[in-house]
Amino acid sequence: MLRTEYDNVLAALRHLCDTGDAGGAIGLAVNLTWYWQMLGRHPEAAYWLGEAVAVPAQRPSVEHDIAEGVLLLNTIATQGSLVDDSIEERRALTDRLLSYPELPGFGGALTAVGLACLEEIEASPSISRRLVDGPEMIAAARERALRSATPEMAMLLDAREAGLQMRLGDLDRARELIESAEAELSEQPPFAFDGGQALVGAVRGALCLELGDGPGAQETLGRAYAAAVDSKDMPIVATVAVTVAGLAALYGQNHDLAVILGAAARLRGAHDHTDPQVRTLTSRGRAALGDERFAEAYETGWQLDAPAALPRTDPARLRRAALPAADTVNHLI
């Protein structure tokens, strides 16, 4: 199914790189960004985007600049920091990208929001929509999903776009996309894709948090966490864990927020300072705890080994901790 097709696509990408087809390699690599981002496969993304960008191109293009942007974001996610000598290069790339009237496709959306975050500013809805909204982004994603004839792809695209729409403040559209992803998921054979259950559940949980629905987030994330554990895919568990950290924030459990973010990084295998949700929660935790206490709590989670980090991200722990202070939780919700 999805993983088998993925191996075939990588073989095609290798062929394009080896034969010097820069346009084909860039196009295919950029089209894969949604998959890498959804599953947290930053090292794979950095490697293959690097291979594609290295193929000599005859002329500059928006697709090549998008590929460079996504490569930069995934390299930072893999290394855990932004090296000083890349700052000027990043700013030049950001300026080039902002000069285009629109950045098409999911790669364009990811690059616009991600680079804006690296500039330590919020990607305002008006700027983000100018860059990534419109028919090309949605149509391109839908076309790729239909061409592949893989229901999992359509489901993951809906879930990923729902996250983007939440980022842009369109909660109604996000809800529609989540419901679409859940409907697609219900048509799959039982246990065919535990990771899909987890990823869609994480996005549903994030929507509950945006709406201030603590009980809904608790229930949804409990199911998503169980499915993620069953998938045995640690980057997927890490994705759910980041949203669990958001639940800790809603409950006012800021020390837990920081520890869970650190544990999520351990499960992912790397820090991810480019993810908008991670950045928002980090800022919230630092504001509540102070930089030193937040760093200590985060480091506590990061130093756990995977078997210990896994139960530390279980949302049920937050429910147990929150029960004695139910009045406070209700006030926060």
C-alpha positions in Angstrom: 0.0 0.0 0.0 1.4 3.4 1.0 4.9 2.2 2.0 5.2 0.0 -1.1 4.3 2.9 -3.4 6.7 5.1 -1.5 9.6 2.8 -2.2 8.7 2.9 -5.9 8.5 6.7 -5.9 12.0 6.9 -4.3 13.4 4.6 -7.0 11.9 7.0 -9.6 13.4 10.0 -7.8 16.8 8.3 -7.8 16.5 7.7 -11.5 15.7 11.3 -12.2 18.6 12.5 -10.1 21.0 10.1 -11.7 20.0 11.0 -15.3 20.2 14.8 -14.6 16.5 15.6 -15.0 16.5 18.6 -12.7 12.9 19.6 -13.4 11.6 16.1 -12.8 13.6 15.5 -9.7 12.6 18.9 -8.2 9.0 18.4 -9.0 8.8 14.9 -7.6 10.8 15.8 -4.4 8.6 18.8 -3.7 5.5 16.6 -4.3 6.8 14.3 -1.6 7.1 17.0 1.0 3.6 16.5 2.4 4.4 12.8 3.1 7.7 13.6 4.8 6.2 16.4 6.9 3.2 14.4 8.0 5.2 11.5 9.2 8.1 13.6 10.6 10.6 12.1 8.3 12.9 15.1 8.3 16.2 13.3 7.6 14.8 11.5 4.6 13.3 14.8 3.3 16.7 16.6 3.8 18.6 13.8 2.0 16.3 13.6 -1.1 15.6 17.3 -1.4 19.4 17.8 -1.2 19.9 15.2 -4.0 17.2 16.9 -6.2 18.5 20.5 -5.6 22.1 19.3 -6.4 21.0 18.4 -10.0 22.2 21.3 -12.3 19.2 23.3 -13.5 19.1 25.4 -16.7 17.4 28.3 -15.1 15.9 29.5 -11.8 12.3 28.6 -10.9 9.8 28.9 -8.1 9.8 25.1 -7.8 13.6 25.1 -7.2 13.3 27.9 -4.6 10.5 26.0 -2.8 12.6 22.9 -2.8 15.5 24.9 -1.3 13.1 26.3 1.4 11.8 22.8 2.3 15.3 21.5 2.3 16.4 24.2 4.7 13.4 23.6 7.1 14.1 19.8 7.2 17.8 20.3 7.7 17.1 22.5 10.7 14.6 20.0 12.0 17.3 17.3 11.7 20.1 19.2 13.2 18.0 20.9 15.8 19.3 24.4 15.2 20.1 27.0 12.6 23.7 27.4 11.8 25.0 31.0 11.7 26.4 30.8 8.2 23.0 30.0 6.7 21.2 33.0 8.1 22.0 35.3 5.2 21.3 32.6 2.7 17.9 31.9 4.4 17.0 35.6 4.3 17.9 35.8 0.6 15.8 32.8 -0.1 12.9 34.2 1.9 13.1 37.4 -0.1 13.0 35.5 -3.4 10.0 33.4 -2.3 8.1 36.5 -1.2 8.7 38.1 -4.6 6.5 35.4 -6.2 2.8 36.2 -6.4 2.0 32.7 -5.2 3.8 29.6 -4.0 1.9 26.6 -5.4 1.3 23.2 -3.9 1.8 21.9 -0.4 5.6 22.5 -0.6 4.8 26.2 -1.2 2.5 26.3 1.8 5.0 24.6 4.1 7.8 26.9 3.0 5.8 30.1 3.4 4.7 29.3 6.9 8.0 27.7 8.0 10.3 30.4 6.9 8.0 33.0 8.4 8.4 31.2 11.7 12.1 31.2 11.4 12.0 34.9 11.0 10.6 35.0 14.6 7.3 36.4 13.3 3.8 35.0 12.9 2.8 34.3 9.4 -0.2 36.6 9.2 -3.3 35.2 7.6 -3.3 37.9 4.9 0.3 37.2 3.9 0.0 33.5 4.1 -3.2 33.4 2.1 -1.7 35.6 -0.6 1.1 33.1 -0.9 -0.6 29.7 -0.5 -4.3 30.0 -0.8 -6.3 29.7 -4.0 -7.2 26.9 -6.3 -3.6 25.7 -7.2 -2.7 24.5 -3.7 -5.9 22.5 -3.2 -6.1 21.3 -6.8 -2.5 20.1 -7.0 -2.9 18.1 -3.8 -6.2 16.6 -4.9 -4.8 15.7 -8.3 -1.8 14.0 -6.8 -4.0 12.0 -4.5 -6.4 10.9 -7.3 -3.6 10.0 -9.6 -2.1 7.7 -7.0 -5.4 6.0 -6.5 -4.4 5.6 -2.8 -7.1 6.4 -0.3 -4.4 6.9 2.4 -2.9 9.8 0.4 -6.2 11.7 0.2 -6.8 11.1 3.9 -3.3 12.4 4.8 -3.6 15.4 2.6 -6.9 16.4 4.1 -5.4 16.0 7.6 -2.4 18.1 6.7 -4.4 20.8 5.0 -6.7 21.0 8.1 -3.6 21.8 10.2 -2.7 24.6 7.7 -6.2 26.0 7.8 -6.1 26.1 11.6 -2.8 28.0 11.3 -4.6 30.5 9.0 -7.5 30.8 11.4 -10.2 29.1 9.2 -11.6 26.6 11.8 -14.7 25.9 9.8 -12.6 24.7 6.8 -10.4 22.8 9.1 -13.4 21.0 10.6 -14.6 20.1 7.1 -11.3 18.6 6.1 -11.0 16.6 9.3 -14.4 15.2 8.8 -13.4 14.3 5.3 -10.3 12.6 6.5 -12.2 10.7 9.2 -14.7 9.5 6.5 -11.9 8.3 4.3 -10.3 6.6 7.3 -13.6 4.8 8.1 -13.6 3.2 4.7 -10.2 1.5 5.3 -9.9 -2.1 6.5 -9.6 -2.4 10.3 -6.0 -1.8 11.5 -4.9 -1.2 7.9 -3.2 2.0 8.9 -2.9 2.7 12.6 -0.7 5.7 11.8 -3.6 7.2 9.9 -5.9 6.9 12.9 -3.2 8.6 15.0 -2.5 11.5 12.6 -6.1 12.3 11.9 -6.8 12.1 15.6 -4.0 14.4 16.4 -5.4 17.0 14.1 -8.9 16.6 15.5 -7.4 17.0 19.0 -5.7 20.2 17.8 -9.0 21.5 16.6 -10.6 20.7 20.0 -7.8 22.7 21.7 -8.3 25.6 19.3 -12.0 25.6 20.4 -11.2 25.3 24.1 -12.8 21.9 24.2 -10.7 20.1 26.9 -12.8 17.0 27.3 -13.1 16.5 23.6 -9.3 16.9 23.2 -8.7 14.5 26.0 -10.9 11.8 24.5 -9.6 12.3 21.0 -6.0 12.3 21.9 -6.4 9.2 24.0 -7.5 7.3 21.0 -4.9 8.9 18.8 -2.1 8.0 21.3 -3.3 4.4 21.4 -3.3 4.1 17.6 0.2 5.8 17.4 1.6 3.3 19.9 0.1 0.4 17.9 1.6 1.8 14.7 5.1 1.4 16.3 6.2 4.4 14.3 7.9 6.8 16.7 7.7 9.9 14.5 3.9 9.4 14.5 3.8 9.0 18.3 5.9 12.2 18.5 3.3 14.1 16.3 0.5 13.1 18.7 2.7 13.9 21.7 3.1 17.5 20.6 -0.7 17.9 20.6 -0.8 16.3 24.0 1.6 19.0 25.1 -1.1 21.5 23.9 -3.6 19.7 26.2 -1.1 20.2 29.1 -1.1 23.9 28.2 -4.8 24.1 28.2 -4.9 22.5 31.7 -2.2 25.0 32.9 0.3 22.2 33.5 3.2 24.0 32.0 6.0 21.8 33.5 4.3 18.8 31.9 4.0 20.8 28.7 7.8 21.2 28.6 8.6 17.7 29.6 6.2 16.3 26.9 7.8 18.4 24.2 11.2 17.1 25.2 9.9 13.5 25.2 8.3 14.1 21.8 11.7 15.2 20.5 13.2 12.1 21.9 10.6 9.9 20.2 11.1 11.8 16.9 14.9 11.4 17.2 15.5 15.1 16.8 14.4 18.5 18.0 12.0 20.3 15.6 12.2 24.0 16.1 10.5 24.7 12.7 7.1 23.2 13.6 4.6 26.0 14.2 2.8 24.1 17.0 6.1 23.3 18.7 7.2 26.9 18.5 3.9 28.2 19.9 3.9 25.8 22.8 7.6 26.5 23.5 6.8 30.3 23.7 3.9 29.6 26.0 5.9 27.4 28.2 8.8 29.8 28.4 6.4 32.7 29.3 4.9 30.6 32.1 8.0 29.0 33.6 10.8 31.3 32.6 13.6 30.3 30.2 15.7 28.4 32.7 12.9 26.3 34.2 11.4 25.5 30.8 14.8 24.4 29.5 15.3 22.1 32.5 11.9 20.5 32.1 12.4 20.1 28.4 15.8 18.5 29.0 14.2 16.1 31.4 11.9 14.8 28.6 14.7 14.8 26.1 17.0 12.7 28.3 14.5 9.9 28.6 15.1 6.8 26.4 12.3 5.9 24.1 10.7 3.2 26.3 10.4 5.8 29.1 9.4 8.7 26.8 6.5 6.8 25.4 4.3 6.6 28.6 5.4 10.1 29.5 3.4 11.4 26.5 0.2 9.5 27.4 -2.6 12.0 27.7 -4.2 9.9 30.4 -1.4 11.1 32.7 -2.7 14.6 32.3 -6.3 13.6 33.0 -5.2 11.9 36.3 -3.1 15.0 37.3 -6.0 17.3 36.4 -8.7 15.5 38.3 -8.0 16.9 41.8 -8.2 20.4 40.3 -11.4 20.0 38.2 -12.7 23.5 39.0 -9.5 25.0 37.7 -9.5 22.9 34.6 -13.1 23.9 33.9 -12.2 27.5 34.3 -9.3 27.2 31.9 -11.5 25.5 29.3 
